Amino acid sequence: MNADTAAENTADHAADAPGARTAVVTGAASPRGIGRATALLLAEQGWNIGLLDIAPCDTLAAEIVAAYNVKAFSVTADVSDEPAVRTAIDHLESALPPLAALANIAGVSSPVPYLELTSDEWHRVINTNLNGVHYVTRRVAESMVRHNYGRIVSISSTSAQRGGGTYSKTPYSVAKAGVIGLTRALARELGPHNITVNAIAPGPIATEIMGGPLTPERRTALTADLVVNRIGEPHDVASAIAFLLSDDSSYITGHTLNIDGGLYMH
Ligand code: NAD
């Protein structure tokens, strides 16, 4: 775990005002990903931003500090490594205002058919997409309980609800279904501490996670299953995350919100 310090030296900002709060965003390193869009939108809305990714996010942190009147700090850690996660969140907490929101966005895809699946692949996906959400949430929740306030959003997938059907297969669906179970159980346990916990289930979003950029042919094929006549963009998911992390969402918890162009109606 390395702490990237490029953006910690923010000066004289509104972020220092009493009541200033920090949103932790995992998985924001990807240049066209949901995490980056989320971090930028939350910063635009006035959140101070703590970034955690397996890849360095110091450039994004510097970009946020330069563009918005907030603090940003980034740490590099693998979400599937619990001790590294705990150290990384310790760093974020010591560098930033109180941790009040968490967006669990880091994740990996896995297109391997079940009968070709190795044990290593199974554990890689579960460790990142489910255990990683638990490790980050567990550490951040400890801080939220101390402050008696919190908003947690974790990214599931329509893959959990439909048994795959887009790109990733079994371990991905299992991990993302686990995120929904984790969300509901935590909503119940953390509710008395004024912490809400929700999940978002995106449908196909135009990022790199489905094996690289989407060709026009793949976009057409993926759109055929949708009610809205387009593939989703990272901002579609980021805006839903921002709402669920806002004070306005205080009566919503244990919920899974589909951002999927109508792919899964239930
Ligand atoms: P992406 O590949 O662009 O971004 C994933 C990010 O997670 C990257 O920044 C990567 O570095 C980080 N990451 C991966 N493994 C990590 C680890 N072990 N520790 C820390 N960080 C790690 O993908 P995206 O589409 O932006 O995906 C974001 C989330 O949305 C993922 O959880 C994904 O499963 C979920 N999702 C995406 C789609 C879609 O169609 N794009 C649909 C449903 C759900």
Residues whose N, C-alpha, C, O or C-beta is under 5 A from the ligand:
A	BS01	NAD	G27 A28 A29 S30 R32 G33 I34 G35 L52 D53 I54 A55 A77 D78 V79 S80 I105 A106 G107 V108 T128 I155 S156 S157 P202 G203 P204 I205 T207 E208 I209
